[in-house]
Each structure stands twice: as C-alpha cells, then as structure tokens.
C-alpha cells in the first residue's frame, strides 16, 4: 500500500479515544459508543460539534436541523429525565455526560428523519408522551 493514500486525521483518532473514555465514565456500553462513533464519522458537521464539545466542555450549537440545535435536544432530554424521575428539577445524580452523548445520538437521528423529533420537541414533555 502506498503511504500517500493513507489519510491521517489526528483529531478523529483523539476524538475516538476521548469518546470511549467519556462513554465509560457516562456508563454507556460499547455498542452505544460504537453506534455514536459511526454517526459522527458519517456527518462532518456533527463531528465538528463533538470535537468542540470535547475541547470546551460545552456545546458549540452552530448546527441546526429544522431550526433546532443540540442545546434544544439537550434541554428536551433533560426535561424527559426530570419527568421520568418525578423530580421536576435537575438533581445531582443526573449524569450530564450521558445526557450529552444521548444528545449527539439524538441529533444524528433527527438529521436522518426530523419529523418525529420535531413533533416531540413541539409537543413538550408530558406523561402521556414518554
């Protein structure tokens, strides 16, 4: 194999290692981590957002799908978590790293098929919509 044909992207290699660490810390299994990595690899815009998150520990939130960004999905997921826990507020045991990983995964799904996500975001939380 000619070495000139190998594309080396250190940012992606580093991001993969950090995703594995973050996934482990967040209690995500390897199947979830690999599925999320596949989504990130197939979407450069989502990968850019993820690398920004890894570097700054906050969401860049520049990407939009049907007018919604990662912060919108994160807040929606947090609301669902609070509703399911029946707390009504964000408790210390809420695993925010897991929520962020779920947010990236949900955005990948939303970009593929936005209609059900838009519907859930517009309906808001509710016991009958879980």
C-alpha positions as CSV (number, residue, x, y, z in Angstrom):
1,X,0.0,0.0,0.0
2,X,1.3,3.4,-0.9
3,X,1.7,5.6,2.2
4,X,0.5,8.6,0.2
5,X,-3.0,7.1,0.0
6,X,-3.5,6.9,3.8
7,X,-5.4,9.8,5.2
8,X,-4.4,10.6,8.8
9,X,-6.6,12.8,10.9
10,X,-5.3,13.0,14.4
11,X,-8.3,14.9,15.6
12,X,-10.6,12.0,14.8
13,X,-8.2,9.5,16.4
14,X,-8.1,11.6,19.5
15,X,-11.9,12.1,19.5
16,X,-12.4,8.4,19.3
17,X,-10.3,7.7,22.3
18,X,-12.0,10.5,24.3
19,X,-15.4,9.2,23.2
20,X,-14.5,5.8,24.6
21,X,-13.4,7.4,27.9
22,X,-16.4,9.6,28.1
23,X,-18.7,6.7,27.3
24,X,-17.2,4.6,30.0
25,X,-17.4,7.5,32.5
26,X,-21.1,8.0,31.5
27,X,-21.9,4.4,31.9
28,X,-22.6,3.8,28.2
29,X,-21.9,0.3,26.8
30,X,-19.5,-0.3,23.9
31,X,-22.4,-0.8,21.4
32,X,-23.7,2.7,22.1
33,X,-20.2,4.2,21.8
34,X,-19.6,2.5,18.5
35,X,-23.0,3.4,17.1
36,X,-22.4,7.1,18.1
37,X,-18.9,7.0,16.6
38,X,-20.4,5.7,13.3
39,X,-22.9,8.6,13.3
40,X,-20.1,11.1,14.0
41,X,-18.0,9.7,11.2
42,X,-20.8,9.9,8.7
43,X,-21.6,13.6,9.5
44,X,-18.8,16.1,9.4
45,X,-21.0,18.8,10.9
46,X,-21.9,16.6,13.9
47,X,-18.2,15.6,14.3
48,X,-17.2,19.3,14.4
49,X,-19.7,19.9,17.1
50,X,-18.5,16.9,19.0
51,X,-14.8,17.9,18.8
52,X,-15.8,21.3,20.0
53,X,-17.6,19.7,23.0
54,X,-14.5,17.7,23.8
55,X,-12.3,20.7,23.7
56,X,-14.5,23.2,25.6
57,X,-16.9,21.0,27.6
58,X,-19.9,23.0,26.2
59,X,-22.0,22.8,23.1
60,X,-21.0,24.9,20.1
61,X,-24.6,24.7,19.0
62,X,-24.0,26.1,15.5
63,X,-25.6,23.2,13.6
64,X,-29.4,23.3,13.1
65,X,-31.9,20.7,11.9
66,X,-35.4,22.0,11.3
67,X,-34.4,25.1,13.4
68,X,-33.3,23.0,16.4
69,X,-29.8,22.7,17.7
70,X,-28.0,20.5,20.2
71,X,-28.9,22.7,23.1
72,X,-32.6,22.3,22.3
73,X,-32.3,18.5,22.2
74,X,-30.2,18.5,25.5
75,X,-32.9,20.6,27.3
76,X,-35.6,18.4,26.0
77,X,-33.8,15.2,27.1
78,X,-33.1,16.8,30.5
79,X,-36.9,17.6,30.8
80,X,-37.7,13.9,29.9
81,X,-35.2,12.7,32.6
82,X,-36.7,15.0,35.2
83,X,-40.2,13.9,34.3
84,X,-39.3,10.2,34.5
85,X,-37.5,10.7,37.8
86,X,-40.5,12.8,39.0
87,X,-38.1,15.4,40.5
88,X,-39.2,18.4,38.5
89,X,-35.7,19.6,38.7
90,X,-32.1,18.6,37.8
91,X,-30.8,16.5,40.7
92,X,-27.1,15.8,41.4
93,X,-27.4,12.2,40.3
94,X,-28.3,13.2,36.8
95,X,-25.4,12.0,34.6
96,X,-24.9,15.1,32.4
97,X,-22.1,13.4,30.3
98,X,-24.6,10.6,29.4
99,X,-27.1,13.2,28.5
100,X,-24.7,15.0,26.2
101,X,-23.8,11.7,24.4
102,X,-27.5,11.0,24.1
103,X,-28.0,14.5,22.7
104,X,-25.4,13.8,19.9
105,X,-27.0,10.5,19.1
106,X,-30.5,12.0,19.0
107,X,-29.3,14.8,16.7
108,X,-27.9,12.2,14.3
109,X,-31.3,10.5,14.3
110,X,-33.1,13.8,13.8
111,X,-31.0,14.7,10.8
112,X,-31.9,11.4,9.2
113,X,-35.7,11.7,10.0
114,X,-36.6,15.0,11.5
115,X,-40.4,14.7,11.6
116,X,-40.8,12.6,14.8
117,X,-38.2,14.7,16.6
118,X,-39.8,18.0,15.7
119,X,-43.2,16.6,16.8
120,X,-41.8,15.6,20.2
121,X,-40.0,18.9,20.7
122,X,-43.1,20.9,19.8
123,X,-45.4,18.9,22.0
124,X,-43.1,19.3,25.0
125,X,-42.9,17.0,28.0
126,X,-45.9,15.1,29.2
127,X,-46.6,11.8,31.0
128,X,-48.7,10.6,28.0
129,X,-45.9,11.4,25.5
130,X,-43.0,9.5,27.0
